[in-house]
Amino acid sequence: MTAEPLERALDRHEHLTGTAPFPGPRHLVLRTARESDLPELRRLDVEVFREVAYPAFLLRQLYDMYAEHFLVLDDGEGSLRGYVLAATTALSRDSWILGLCVTEDRRRHGLGRELMVEVLTRLRRSGIEQVRLTVEPANRAAILLYHSLGFRPEQPDAGLRRDYFGPGEDRRIMHLELSRLP
Ligand SMILES: CC(C)(COP(=O)(O)OP(=O)(O)OC[C@H]1O[C@@H](n2cnc3c(N)ncnc32)[C@H](O)[C@@H]1OP(=O)(O)O)[C@@H](O)C(=O)NCCC(=O)NCCS
């Protein structure tokens, strides 16, 4: 399936006049990731996720499989300031959000929400009915964002899965029924 091009300038007033004004150019572009973005995506992933960043080879393979649902925020000056990645399953109508981030200097301007809304719109258009994700139980910012988009903890135990990513690496699983959204 060919990825449908997505490109949209994020230059709305509210993105430019928050409490921490953007340094640099006045707008970002939200677009589908390209193969040529991979080195910059790796740099961004390490900047935000540090030791738990995806290895370059895995990022490459995730891009190969899921480019259609791999979106980036491009500052137009050679840097990416955020990304979201969703993986879809071939045999069911499920999807997982595998990555979401915005660089520290661009947070609290609605960009994380923009990335999520765009990828959810695309997933829904592709016929996906359910979206899941994992989040660190202490990651309040992400949990509030996901909750505001309609994600809810996947029962039992309010979504808490002990040692989900190995010893001491608990995660909360949240899910969203896309098919039930208006
Ligand atoms: C989570 C993350 C992507 C949010 O991006 P962002 O662009 O700052 O988020 P937004 O400005 O779109 O905020 C959307 C909502 O998220 C919540 N939120 C975001 N940051 C928050 C914070 N620091 N404290 C409390 N709530 C926060 C709020 O509900 C906010 O809505 P509001 O502005 O109407 O109050 C960003 O903080 C990030 O990259 N964090 C590091 C990587 C990460 O944790 N990724 C998620 C892994 S599961």
The ligand as a Gaussian input file, in Angstrom:
#p B3LYP/6-31G(d) Opt

LIG

0 1
 C        4.569000      13.182000      26.215000
 C        4.973000      14.274000      25.214000
 C        5.066000      13.672000      23.818000
 C        3.900000      15.377000      25.219000
 O        4.213000      16.289000      24.187000
 P        3.777000      17.837000      24.267000
 O        3.913000      18.396000      22.906000
 O        4.508000      18.514000      25.357000
 O        2.250000      17.679000      24.693000
 P        1.070000      18.701000      24.373000
 O        1.568000      20.096000      24.498000
 O        0.434000      18.302000      23.105000
 O        0.103000      18.407000      25.590000
 C       -1.076000      17.651000      25.429000
 C       -1.617000      17.288000      26.796000
 O       -0.704000      16.415000      27.467000
 C       -0.688000      16.709000      28.867000
 N        0.646000      17.179000      29.219000
 C        1.692000      17.316000      28.386000
 N        2.791000      17.679000      29.082000
 C        2.417000      17.762000      30.375000
 C        3.107000      18.059000      31.567000
 N        4.418000      18.369000      31.573000
 N        2.436000      18.024000      32.743000
 C        1.120000      17.731000      32.761000
 N        0.396000      17.426000      31.633000
 C        1.052000      17.440000      30.463000
 C       -1.740000      17.769000      29.081000
 O       -2.954000      17.100000      29.337000
 C       -1.776000      18.455000      27.736000
 O       -2.995000      19.088000      27.485000
 P       -3.182000      20.644000      27.904000
 O       -2.044000      21.381000      27.259000
 O       -4.515000      20.977000      27.323000
 O       -3.102000      20.692000      29.390000
 C        6.325000      14.917000      25.622000
 O        6.253000      15.336000      26.980000
 C        7.529000      14.008000      25.451000
 O        8.090000      13.897000      24.362000
 N        7.963000      13.355000      26.536000
 C        9.144000      12.483000      26.497000
 C        8.897000      11.225000      25.693000
 C        7.698000      10.474000      26.219000
 O        7.494000      10.355000      27.426000
 N        6.927000       9.912000      25.284000
 C        5.769000       9.106000      25.593000
 C        6.207000       7.713000      25.806000
 S        4.814000       6.677000      26.212000

